[in-house]
Amino acid sequence: MTLLRTATLTLALFSSAAMAEIITADRVIAIVNRNAITQVELNQKINAIRKNLEQQKVQLPPEQVLQEQVLERMILDQLQTQYAQQLGIRVDDNQLEMAINRIAAQNQMSLPVFRQKLEETGMSWRGFRDQIRQEMLLARLKDREIDSKVVVTDSEIDDYIKLAANKVQMEYNLAQIFIPLPENAAPDQIQARRLRIQAAKKELESGAAFASVAASYSADQNANKGGSLGWRPAGSLPPAFTSLLDQLKPGGITDVVRSPAGFHLFKLLDKRSQQEQVVVDQSHVRHILIRSNEITSTTDAQQKLRQIRSRIEHGEKFEDLAKAFSDDASAPKGGDLGWLNPGETVPEFEAVMNSLKVGEVSQPVQTPFGFHLIRVDERRKQDVTLERARFKLRNELKQRKAEEQYEDWLRQLRDRAHVELRLKDE
C-alpha cells in the first residue's frame, strides 16, 4: 500500500464514532514469539476495517470470520516487525518526517492543516506517525529480503516479447479472492482449501457481491477492501491468469485457478490496451551524494556539500569532486547517472533536477538517500517506446516474481514462529 493510500484511508476510516465503539476490556488474544496482541488492539483494527467496508457498502462478513482474518494479518505484521528489528532495520524520525510531509503534499494540504484534519477524525497524531513508521519499516524489510534479490534477465524479457509478438498488450483492473496453501501442504489441507474456494465460487454463482464474498473468504491483504487489486499489467501476472482474463468481458469472473501460493478467483472489473509510442523529456545528470549516519550528521552532510559546491564555483571539476567525495555507486564515473526519464528518481530529486538550467549546480538537496548536489549536463526529447517497453516489462516480471516469493517467504516466516492463539478462550 502506498503512503498516499494510507493517508486517504486513515482520514476515511478513523472517525470519532468508530473509536468510541472500541471495547475497553483488554486481554491477550495471541502470543507471537515473545510479543502479545491484545483484544483492544484487535478491536481498533476491526473498527477501522468495518467502517471502510460500510463506506463501500460491502456486506460485512460474520464477526468471527472478520476477527480471525484481521488477527492473522496482525500476526504476520508482528512477525515481520520482529524480524526487521533483529536485522537492525529502522526508520528514523527524519525519514518519517519526510514521508509524512509527502503525504500531506499529496493530499494538497500543508502539514498543520493535514494534522488538524486527521485529529478531527479522532485519530491521534502519534498513532498516525506510528502507523506510517510501521508501513515504512515493513516496506524496507520486503525490499531487503525479497525485492532486492529478484532478478529478471534479458533473455526472460526477450522470451516474453517473442511470445507476445503481434499481440495487444493489456492491463487489467482486478479484484481477487485468494486462499493460500501452506508450504508442503498435505492432501487433506489442499482439499480443505479447495472446498473453501469452491464455496466462495458457489456464493458468487448464486448472486452474492464479489466484494462481500472476498471479505468473508479471502486471505489476501486486500480482502477487506473488496479484494481490489487495482490495475495490473499483463506482464505482472502469470500466463495462467492472463489466459483466463483474456476470455472475459468486464464484470466476468474466472474459474478457480491454482498457483504455487494457493487458489485464486478473479473478477475482471475492466481492461485496456497499454499505450504504444512514448516520447519523453530526458535529462543527463550528475550528482554528488553525502549520506547522513551515526558519524555524519545531517548538518555535517549539508555543510560538506556546501564546501564542495564552493570548490566547484572556484573552478574545480564536478566529476573530480564526485569521485573523491560521493557516497553513491556512481562516484567512479564522476557522479554520472546517465540519461534519466521522468519518474526514475525520487520526487525531491526530480523536482530540483527539472528546475535547473543546463550546467547549473544545485544547492544541497535532501532525499531519503541523503543529501545531493545535482548538475544537469544536457536535455533532450527521446522516443523511448522500445526502451520503455523493456523497462516496463522488466518491472512487471519482477513484480510477479516478487509477489510470488513474498507470499512464500511470509508462509515460511509464519511456519517457523511460535504463535499461540487465545481468541476463543473464555
Sequence and secondary structure as in RCSB ss.txt:
>XXXX:A:sequence
MTLLRTATLTLALFSSAAMAEIITADRVIAIVNRNAITQVELNQKINAIRKNLEQQKVQLPPEQVLQEQVLERMI
LDQLQTQYAQQLGIRVDDNQLEMAINRIAAQNQMSLPVFRQKLEETGMSWRGFRDQIRQEMLLARLKDREIDSKV
VVTDSEIDDYIKLAANKVQMEYNLAQIFIPLPENAAPDQIQARRLRIQAAKKELESGAAFASVAASYSADQNANK
GGSLGWRPAGSLPPAFTSLLDQLKPGGITDVVRSPAGFHLFKLLDKRSQQEQVVVDQSHVRHILIRSNEITSTTD
AQQKLRQIRSRIEHGEKFEDLAKAFSDDASAPKGGDLGWLNPGETVPEFEAVMNSLKVGEVSQPVQTPFGFHLIR
VDERRKQDVTLERARFKLRNELKQRKAEEQYEDWLRQLRDRAHVELRLKDE
>XXXX:A:secstr
  HHHHHHHHHHH  HHHHHTS     EEEEETTEEEEHHHHHHHHHHHHHHHHHTT     HHHHHHHHHHHHH
HHHHHHHHHHHHT    HHHHHHHHHHHHHHTT  HHHHHHHHHHTT  HHHHHHHHHHHHHHHHHHHHHTGGG 
   HHHHHHHHHHTTTS  EEEEEEEEEEE  TT  HHHHHHHHHHHHHHHHHHHTT  HHHHHHHH  STTGGG
TTEEEEEEGGGS HHHHHHHTT  TT B   EEETTEEEEEEEEEEEE     EEEEEEEEEEEE   SSS HHH
HHHHHHHHHHHHHTT  HHHHHHHH  STTGGGTTEEEEE TTSS HHHHHHHHH  TT B   EEETTEEEEEE
EEEEEEEE HHHHHHHHHHHHHHHHHHHHHHHHHHHHHHHHS EEE TT  
